[in-house]
Amino acid sequence: MRPNLIAALALAPALLLPAAAWAGTGTEAEIADLKKALAALQHRLDTLEQEKAKPAAPVAAAADTSQLSADVAAMHEQLSAQQLKVDTLETAASTGPIAGLSVTGYVDPVYLYNRAQHSGGFHFINQGAGVYDYYNSSIGDVYLDIKKTFGVGPLAPSAEVVIEPNRGAGANLVNEKGSVGGNIFTQADVAIPLTPRQTVVVGLLPSLAGYETQPSNTMLTLTHNLLYDFSEPASYLGVLWKSFSSDYKYLWQVMIGNEQLHTSNAIASTGSGTTKTDMVPNLSARLDYTYSTALDLGVSTTVGRNSIYSPSCSSGSYGYQCDGTQPFGTYLYGETDLTYVWGKTQYNAQLDFGTLSHGAWNGGNARWYGVSLLAHRKWTAPVVGKMGGTLRFDYLDNSANGGGGAGIVYGLSGSNSAVNPTSGFGIDPSCLAQSTDNGRECKGARRADLTADLLFYPATNTIVKFEYRHDWASNHVFQTSGGTYSKNNDIFATTLVYSF
């Protein structure tokens, strides 16, 4: 009997480990596990008490009975204390300050070699405010998603904050005057369910467009596609309404908000002591149709106004050529996309079109259109285990009126104001040099890329990605480390994404 008692007493502290784990994660499953462990301890105690009640051998009875009674009493006391802790944890899980709280995210430091820039090194939360290139965008970041649900059930409201320093939407959010503030928040919203199928969401929200999402741990490639980076609208500050059909095959989403990436209404100076304000909200809508368990079809659109980029104009003049009279232009965007997932295979496709009045290099309407195609397959290989491969092709035509647009901006770096030399957009420098009209007759670049990725899954919550990407353009718009311009560029990158 003594060995059994000692084993049971030794087991009791170990049963507290799930409680400590729960304090960090707050999951109901771990409370249930703790209850099962306490039940097992109670059963062990009942067994020992039954053994205690049995008559012992005459010689050992006097020595054992007193010690056994003390041990059983100690176990009763310890069991009662642990039951009290379980009850306390249960109360905290349902009504305490950590009830409904979840903290998730990932880190993904990146090593990247850029052939045109002749540079190679590690990249991690190093992006400067307002800088966005296809090879840093939202990769090499810390992503922290904090969500709090108030209550239980489908009608429980929630608040969510996503922190992503120097990456994502936050690094490019601007105030009413267009100044970049280096915001660390990429999403911050409150969701209020109206019915089990309808929800209103208010705050800083991601765009409704496209098949690709921002978090690196959901991506099948290391870099984003061209449409995600330069064609789709970015994040909005506004109100979103979501509604599922009764059979949950259709999802409608309608959002009204400020101009993309603006934390308040855009205000432009007219040069005469007065200002003009963009008070026209942007309206976005998306419809998803779940055709089957494998196929999802989506279509989205955005219409509104967008600020005209005016890099070096005096007050009252707008556009690249500084000959525009209005600081805002009509913005229209539309796309359709599909996602097909069957077993270990996934396919994605997307078609885009967009226009911004008076937003092009020559002062005319900026127009762009493109396509993105992705194929992915997972398999298990000897030695390395679970892995996957991805191929992606993107094409984006931004040639009309010298190019430009809401998401394609020239002159942010380098000495040529008619080129985006790091991401490969703009008019050809030779055309600009030969022009007598500041390149107004020149065409913008048509861009494409071919991307190949290998993904490995060496451990739980861990993805290792290797990517080779070849980008090319119809114009010489990739600036090299020697100061010349090239029509193409290559990058090789690898990252370890650890989710928690």
C-alpha positions as CSV (number, residue, x, y, z in Angstrom):
1,M,0.0,0.0,0.0
2,R,2.8,2.5,0.7
3,P,4.3,2.4,-2.8
4,N,0.8,3.1,-4.2
5,L,0.3,6.0,-1.9
6,I,3.7,7.5,-2.7
7,A,3.0,7.2,-6.4
8,A,-0.3,8.9,-6.1
9,L,1.1,11.7,-4.1
10,A,4.0,12.2,-6.6
11,L,1.5,12.3,-9.4
12,A,-0.5,15.2,-7.9
13,P,2.0,18.0,-8.6
14,A,2.3,16.7,-12.2
15,L,-1.4,17.1,-12.6
16,L,-1.0,20.8,-12.1
17,L,1.0,21.2,-15.4
18,P,-2.2,21.5,-17.6
19,A,-3.4,24.3,-15.3
20,A,-0.2,26.2,-15.9
21,A,-0.4,25.6,-19.6
22,W,-4.0,26.8,-19.6
23,A,-3.0,30.0,-17.9
24,G,-1.0,30.7,-21.0
25,T,-3.5,29.6,-23.7
26,G,-6.9,29.7,-21.9
27,T,-8.3,26.7,-23.8
28,E,-11.3,24.8,-22.6
29,A,-9.8,21.6,-23.8
30,E,-7.0,21.9,-21.3
31,I,-9.4,22.5,-18.4
32,A,-11.2,19.3,-19.5
33,D,-7.9,17.5,-19.4
34,L,-7.2,18.8,-15.9
35,K,-10.7,17.6,-14.8
36,K,-9.9,14.1,-16.2
37,A,-6.6,14.0,-14.3
38,L,-8.3,15.1,-11.1
39,A,-10.9,12.4,-11.6
40,A,-8.1,9.8,-12.0
41,L,-6.5,11.0,-8.8
42,Q,-9.9,10.8,-7.0
43,H,-10.2,7.2,-8.3
44,R,-6.7,6.4,-7.0
45,L,-7.6,7.8,-3.6
46,D,-10.9,5.8,-3.4
47,T,-8.9,2.7,-4.2
48,L,-6.4,3.4,-1.4
49,E,-9.2,4.1,1.1
50,Q,-10.7,0.7,0.2
51,E,-7.3,-0.9,0.8
52,K,-7.1,0.9,4.1
53,A,-10.4,-0.6,5.2
54,K,-9.1,-4.1,4.6
55,P,-7.7,-6.0,7.6
56,A,-3.9,-6.0,7.6
57,A,-1.5,-8.6,8.9
58,P,-1.3,-8.5,12.8
59,V,2.4,-7.6,12.9
60,A,2.2,-4.8,10.3
61,A,-1.3,-3.4,11.3
62,A,-0.2,-1.2,14.1
63,A,2.7,0.4,12.2
64,D,0.8,0.9,8.9
65,T,-2.6,2.0,10.0
66,S,-1.5,5.3,11.5
67,Q,0.8,6.2,8.6
68,L,-1.8,5.2,6.0
69,S,-4.5,7.4,7.7
70,A,-2.1,10.4,7.6
71,D,-1.3,9.8,3.9
72,V,-4.9,9.5,2.9
73,A,-5.8,12.7,4.9
74,A,-3.0,14.6,3.1
75,M,-4.3,13.4,-0.3
76,H,-7.8,14.5,0.6
77,E,-6.5,18.0,1.4
78,Q,-4.4,18.2,-1.8
79,L,-7.3,17.0,-3.9
80,S,-9.6,19.6,-2.4
81,A,-7.1,22.3,-3.1
82,Q,-6.7,21.2,-6.8
83,Q,-10.4,21.1,-7.3
84,L,-10.7,24.7,-6.0
85,K,-8.0,25.7,-8.6
86,V,-10.0,24.0,-11.4
87,D,-13.2,25.8,-10.3
88,T,-11.3,29.1,-10.3
89,L,-9.8,28.5,-13.8
90,E,-13.3,27.6,-15.1
91,T,-14.7,30.8,-13.8
92,A,-11.8,32.8,-15.3
93,A,-12.3,31.0,-18.6
94,S,-15.9,32.1,-18.9
95,T,-16.0,35.4,-17.1
96,G,-12.5,36.6,-16.3
97,P,-10.3,39.1,-18.2
98,I,-8.6,36.5,-20.3
99,A,-11.9,34.8,-21.3
100,G,-12.1,34.7,-25.1
101,L,-8.6,36.0,-25.6
102,S,-6.3,34.6,-28.2
103,V,-2.8,35.7,-29.2
104,T,-1.5,34.2,-32.4
105,G,1.0,35.2,-35.1
106,Y,4.4,34.3,-36.6
107,V,7.9,35.5,-37.3
108,D,9.6,35.0,-40.7
109,P,13.2,36.4,-41.0
110,V,14.2,36.3,-44.7
111,Y,17.5,35.9,-46.5
112,L,17.3,37.5,-50.0
113,Y,19.8,38.0,-52.9
114,N,18.8,40.7,-55.4
115,R,20.8,40.4,-58.7
116,A,20.1,43.9,-60.1
117,Q,21.1,45.5,-56.8
118,H,24.0,43.1,-56.3
119,S,23.0,42.7,-52.7
120,G,22.4,39.8,-50.4
121,G,21.6,39.6,-46.7
122,F,19.0,39.0,-44.0
123,H,15.8,41.1,-44.0
124,F,13.7,41.4,-40.9
125,I,11.3,44.3,-40.0
126,N,13.8,46.6,-41.7
127,Q,11.5,48.4,-44.2
128,G,11.3,52.2,-44.1
129,A,8.0,54.0,-43.8
130,G,6.3,54.4,-47.1
131,V,8.6,52.0,-49.0
132,Y,6.9,49.1,-50.7
133,D,8.7,46.7,-53.1
134,Y,7.8,43.3,-54.4
135,Y,10.8,41.7,-52.5
136,N,10.0,43.1,-49.1
137,S,6.2,44.2,-49.0
138,S,5.0,42.2,-46.0
139,I,7.6,39.5,-45.7
140,G,10.5,39.4,-43.2
141,D,8.1,40.5,-40.5
142,V,6.7,40.0,-37.0
143,Y,2.9,39.4,-37.2
144,L,1.0,39.5,-33.9
145,D,-2.8,38.9,-34.0
146,I,-4.6,39.7,-30.7
147,K,-8.3,38.9,-30.6
148,K,-10.8,39.2,-27.7
149,T,-14.3,37.7,-28.0
150,F,-16.8,39.0,-25.5
151,G,-19.1,36.1,-24.6
152,V,-19.9,32.8,-26.4
153,G,-21.9,31.8,-29.4
154,P,-22.5,33.2,-32.9
155,L,-23.7,36.6,-31.6
156,A,-20.7,37.3,-29.4
157,P,-18.9,40.5,-30.5
158,S,-15.1,40.6,-30.8
159,A,-12.2,43.1,-31.1
160,E,-9.1,42.3,-33.1
161,V,-5.7,44.1,-33.5
162,V,-2.9,43.0,-35.8
163,I,0.5,44.4,-35.1
164,E,3.1,44.3,-37.9
165,P,5.9,46.8,-37.4
166,N,7.5,48.2,-40.6
167,R,5.5,45.9,-42.8
168,G,2.1,45.6,-44.4
169,A,-0.6,48.3,-44.4
170,G,0.8,50.0,-41.3
171,A,4.1,51.0,-42.9
172,N,2.1,52.8,-45.7
173,L,-0.8,54.4,-43.8
174,V,-1.0,58.2,-44.4
175,N,-2.8,61.1,-42.7
176,E,-5.0,63.7,-44.3
177,K,-2.0,65.6,-45.8
178,G,-0.4,62.4,-47.2
179,S,2.3,62.1,-44.6
180,V,3.4,58.6,-43.8
181,G,3.3,58.0,-40.0
182,G,5.1,54.6,-39.7
183,N,2.0,53.0,-38.1
184,I,2.5,49.6,-36.6
185,F,-1.1,48.4,-37.0
186,T,-2.0,46.5,-40.2
187,Q,-5.6,45.7,-38.9
188,A,-7.7,47.0,-36.0
189,D,-11.4,46.4,-35.9
190,V,-14.5,45.5,-33.9
191,A,-17.0,42.9,-35.2
192,I,-20.6,43.0,-34.1
193,P,-22.9,40.1,-35.2
194,L,-26.4,41.2,-36.1
195,T,-27.7,37.7,-36.7
196,P,-25.9,34.3,-36.9
197,R,-25.3,35.0,-40.6
198,Q,-24.8,38.8,-40.6
199,T,-21.9,40.8,-39.1
200,V,-20.9,44.5,-39.1
201,V,-17.1,45.2,-38.8
202,V,-15.7,48.7,-38.1
203,G,-12.1,49.8,-38.2
204,L,-8.9,49.3,-40.3
205,L,-9.7,46.5,-42.6
206,P,-7.9,44.6,-45.4
207,S,-9.0,44.9,-49.0
208,L,-11.7,42.5,-50.3
209,A,-9.8,41.7,-53.6
210,G,-7.9,38.7,-54.8
211,Y,-7.2,35.1,-53.9
212,E,-4.0,35.9,-51.8
213,T,-4.0,36.9,-48.2
214,Q,-1.2,38.9,-46.5
215,P,0.1,36.6,-43.7
216,S,3.2,34.7,-44.7
217,N,2.1,31.5,-43.0
218,T,-0.9,31.3,-45.3
219,M,1.1,31.9,-48.5
220,L,2.3,29.1,-50.8
221,T,5.1,31.3,-52.1
222,L,7.6,33.6,-50.4
223,T,6.7,36.8,-52.3
224,H,3.3,38.1,-53.2
225,N,2.0,38.1,-56.8
226,L,2.2,41.2,-58.9
227,L,-1.6,41.9,-58.7
228,Y,-1.6,41.8,-54.9
229,D,1.4,44.2,-54.7
230,F,0.5,46.7,-57.4
231,S,-3.0,46.3,-58.8
232,E,-5.4,45.5,-55.9
233,P,-6.6,48.2,-53.5
234,A,-4.9,48.2,-50.1
235,S,-6.4,48.5,-46.7
236,Y,-9.3,50.7,-45.8
237,L,-10.6,52.5,-42.7
238,G,-14.3,52.1,-42.7
239,V,-17.4,49.9,-42.1
240,L,-17.8,46.4,-43.5
241,W,-21.1,44.4,-43.7
242,K,-20.9,40.6,-44.2
243,S,-23.8,38.3,-44.9
244,F,-24.0,34.5,-45.6
245,S,-26.9,32.9,-47.5
246,S,-29.1,30.4,-45.6
247,D,-27.1,27.5,-47.2
248,Y,-23.8,29.3,-46.6
249,K,-22.8,28.9,-50.3
250,Y,-22.9,32.7,-50.9
251,L,-21.0,35.4,-48.9
252,W,-21.7,39.0,-49.6
253,Q,-19.4,41.7,-48.3
254,V,-19.9,45.5,-48.7
255,M,-17.5,48.1,-47.4
256,I,-17.6,51.9,-47.2
257,G,-14.4,53.7,-46.2
258,N,-11.9,56.4,-46.8
259,E,-9.5,56.4,-49.7
260,Q,-7.2,53.4,-49.4
261,L,-4.4,53.6,-46.8
262,H,-5.8,56.9,-45.4
263,T,-6.5,57.2,-41.7
264,S,-8.7,60.3,-42.4
265,N,-10.1,62.2,-45.4
266,A,-7.5,63.4,-47.8
267,I,-7.0,67.2,-47.9
268,A,-5.1,69.0,-50.6
269,S,-3.9,72.6,-50.7
270,T,-5.0,74.7,-53.6
271,G,-2.3,77.3,-53.3
272,S,-4.6,80.2,-52.5
273,G,-5.0,79.6,-48.8
274,T,-7.9,77.2,-49.4
275,T,-8.1,73.4,-49.4
276,K,-10.0,70.7,-51.1
277,T,-11.1,67.6,-49.3
278,D,-11.9,64.2,-50.6
279,M,-15.3,63.5,-49.0
280,V,-16.4,60.9,-51.5
281,P,-16.2,57.5,-49.8
282,N,-14.8,54.4,-51.5
283,L,-17.4,51.6,-52.0
284,S,-16.1,48.0,-52.2
285,A,-18.2,44.9,-52.7
286,R,-17.3,41.2,-53.0
287,L,-19.3,38.1,-53.7
288,D,-18.0,34.6,-53.0
289,Y,-19.7,31.5,-54.2
290,T,-18.7,28.1,-52.8
291,Y,-19.5,25.9,-55.8
292,S,-18.3,22.8,-54.0
293,T,-16.1,21.8,-51.1
294,A,-13.1,22.2,-53.5
295,L,-14.0,25.3,-55.5
296,D,-14.6,28.9,-54.5
297,L,-15.4,31.6,-57.0
298,G,-15.1,35.3,-56.2
299,V,-15.7,38.7,-57.7
300,S,-15.0,42.1,-56.2
301,T,-15.1,45.7,-57.2
302,T,-14.1,49.1,-55.8
303,V,-15.3,52.6,-56.9
304,G,-14.5,55.9,-55.4
305,R,-11.8,58.6,-55.6
306,N,-8.1,58.5,-55.0
307,S,-5.4,61.2,-54.5
308,I,-3.4,62.1,-57.6
309,Y,0.3,61.6,-56.9
310,S,2.0,65.0,-57.2
311,P,5.7,64.5,-56.3
312,S,7.2,68.0,-57.0
313,C,4.3,70.3,-57.8
314,S,3.6,73.7,-56.4
315,S,0.3,74.1,-54.5
316,G,-2.7,74.1,-56.8
317,S,-1.0,71.9,-59.4
318,Y,-1.3,68.1,-59.5
319,G,0.0,65.0,-61.3
320,Y,3.4,64.0,-62.5
321,Q,3.4,66.8,-65.0
322,C,2.0,69.3,-62.5
323,D,-0.6,70.4,-65.1
324,G,-3.7,68.9,-63.4
325,T,-6.3,71.1,-61.8
326,Q,-7.9,68.5,-59.5
327,P,-6.1,66.7,-56.6
328,F,-8.4,63.7,-56.8
329,G,-9.3,61.3,-59.6
330,T,-12.1,58.7,-60.1
331,Y,-10.9,55.3,-59.1
332,L,-12.4,52.1,-60.5
333,Y,-11.2,48.5,-59.9
334,G,-12.6,45.1,-60.6
335,E,-11.3,41.5,-60.4
336,T,-12.5,37.9,-60.4
337,D,-10.6,35.0,-58.8
338,L,-10.9,31.3,-58.1
339,T,-9.5,28.9,-55.6
340,Y,-9.5,25.1,-56.2
341,V,-8.3,22.8,-53.4
342,W,-8.4,19.0,-53.8
343,G,-6.4,16.9,-51.5
344,K,-2.8,17.9,-51.8
345,T,-3.3,20.1,-54.9
346,Q,-4.3,23.7,-55.1
347,Y,-4.9,26.1,-58.0
348,N,-5.5,29.8,-58.0
349,A,-6.3,32.3,-60.8
350,Q,-7.1,36.0,-60.9
351,L,-8.0,38.6,-63.5
352,D,-7.7,42.3,-62.7
353,F,-8.6,45.7,-64.2
354,G,-8.2,49.2,-62.8
355,T,-8.3,52.8,-63.8
356,L,-7.5,56.2,-62.1
357,S,-8.5,59.3,-63.9
358,H,-5.6,61.8,-64.5
359,G,-3.3,59.4,-62.6
360,A,-0.9,58.4,-65.4
361,W,2.5,59.8,-66.2
362,N,1.3,62.1,-69.0
363,G,-1.7,63.4,-67.1
364,G,-4.2,61.1,-68.8
365,N,-6.1,58.2,-67.3
366,A,-4.0,55.5,-65.7
367,R,-5.1,52.0,-66.8
368,W,-3.8,48.6,-65.9
369,Y,-4.9,45.0,-66.2
370,G,-3.3,41.7,-65.3
371,V,-3.5,38.0,-64.5
372,S,-2.1,35.7,-61.9
373,L,-1.9,31.9,-62.1
374,L,-0.7,29.6,-59.3
375,A,-0.3,25.8,-59.0
376,H,0.8,24.0,-55.8
377,R,1.3,20.4,-54.9
378,K,2.2,18.8,-51.6
379,W,3.9,15.4,-51.2
380,T,6.1,13.3,-48.8
381,A,9.7,12.6,-49.8
382,P,12.3,10.3,-48.3
383,V,14.5,11.9,-45.6
384,V,12.9,15.4,-45.7
385,G,9.4,14.3,-45.1
386,K,6.4,16.5,-45.9
387,M,7.1,19.2,-48.6
388,G,5.5,21.1,-51.4
389,G,6.2,22.9,-54.6
390,T,4.6,26.0,-56.2
391,L,4.8,27.6,-59.6
392,R,3.3,31.0,-60.3
393,F,3.0,33.3,-63.3
394,D,1.9,37.0,-63.1
395,Y,1.4,39.6,-65.8
396,L,0.5,43.2,-65.3
397,D,0.1,45.7,-68.2
398,N,0.7,49.3,-67.1
399,S,1.6,50.8,-70.4
400,A,-1.3,53.2,-71.0
401,N,-0.4,56.9,-71.0
402,G,3.1,56.3,-69.5
403,G,1.8,54.1,-66.7
404,G,1.1,54.9,-63.1
405,G,-1.9,54.4,-60.9
406,A,-3.1,54.1,-57.3
407,G,-0.7,51.3,-56.4
408,I,2.1,52.1,-59.0
409,V,4.1,55.2,-58.0
410,Y,7.2,56.6,-59.7
411,G,10.1,58.6,-58.3
412,L,10.1,57.4,-54.7
413,S,13.7,56.3,-55.0
414,G,16.6,57.0,-57.4
415,S,17.2,60.1,-59.5
416,N,14.7,59.3,-62.3
417,S,11.2,60.6,-61.5
418,A,9.6,58.6,-64.4
419,V,10.7,55.2,-63.0
420,N,10.1,53.0,-60.0
421,P,13.6,51.5,-60.3
422,T,13.3,48.9,-57.5
423,S,10.0,47.3,-58.5
424,G,10.4,47.8,-62.3
425,F,7.7,50.2,-63.5
426,G,7.8,53.4,-65.5
427,I,8.8,54.7,-68.9
428,D,12.1,53.7,-70.6
429,P,14.9,56.2,-69.7
430,S,16.0,56.3,-73.4
431,C,12.5,57.4,-74.4
432,L,12.5,60.1,-71.8
433,A,16.0,61.3,-72.9
434,Q,14.9,61.6,-76.5
435,S,11.6,63.2,-75.7
436,T,10.9,67.0,-76.2
437,D,7.8,66.8,-74.1
438,N,9.0,65.3,-70.9
439,G,8.2,61.8,-72.0
440,R,4.4,62.4,-72.5
441,E,4.4,60.2,-75.6
442,C,6.3,57.3,-73.9
443,K,4.6,54.1,-72.8
444,G,4.7,52.6,-69.4
445,A,6.1,49.1,-68.6
446,R,4.4,45.8,-69.1
447,R,5.5,43.6,-66.3
448,A,5.6,39.9,-65.6
449,D,7.3,37.4,-63.3
450,L,7.8,33.6,-63.1
451,T,8.2,32.3,-59.5
452,A,9.2,28.8,-58.3
453,D,9.1,27.8,-54.6
454,L,9.9,24.7,-52.6
455,L,8.3,24.4,-49.1
456,F,9.4,22.1,-46.3
457,Y,7.5,21.4,-43.1
458,P,10.3,20.1,-40.7
459,A,8.3,20.5,-37.5
460,T,4.9,21.6,-36.2
461,N,4.1,25.3,-36.9
462,T,7.3,25.6,-39.0
463,I,7.6,26.2,-42.8
464,V,10.9,26.7,-44.6
465,K,10.6,28.3,-48.0
466,F,13.0,28.6,-50.9
467,E,12.1,30.9,-53.8
468,Y,13.6,31.8,-57.2
469,R,11.8,34.6,-59.0
470,H,12.5,36.1,-62.4
471,D,10.9,39.5,-63.2
472,W,11.0,41.2,-66.5
473,A,9.6,44.3,-68.1
474,S,9.0,45.8,-71.6
475,N,11.1,48.8,-70.6
476,H,14.5,49.3,-69.0
477,V,13.2,50.1,-65.6
478,F,15.2,47.9,-63.1
479,Q,18.1,50.0,-61.9
480,T,21.3,48.0,-61.3
481,S,24.0,48.6,-58.7
482,G,26.1,50.2,-61.5
483,G,23.5,52.9,-62.2
484,T,22.3,51.5,-65.5
485,Y,18.8,50.1,-66.2
486,S,17.9,46.6,-67.1
487,K,14.7,44.9,-68.4
488,N,14.9,42.1,-65.9
489,N,15.9,41.1,-62.4
490,D,16.3,37.9,-60.4
491,I,15.9,37.2,-56.7
492,F,16.7,34.2,-54.6
493,A,15.2,34.1,-51.1
494,T,14.7,31.7,-48.2
495,T,12.7,32.1,-45.0
496,L,11.7,30.2,-41.9
497,V,8.1,30.9,-40.9
498,Y,7.3,29.9,-37.3
499,S,3.7,30.3,-36.3
500,F,2.5,30.4,-32.7
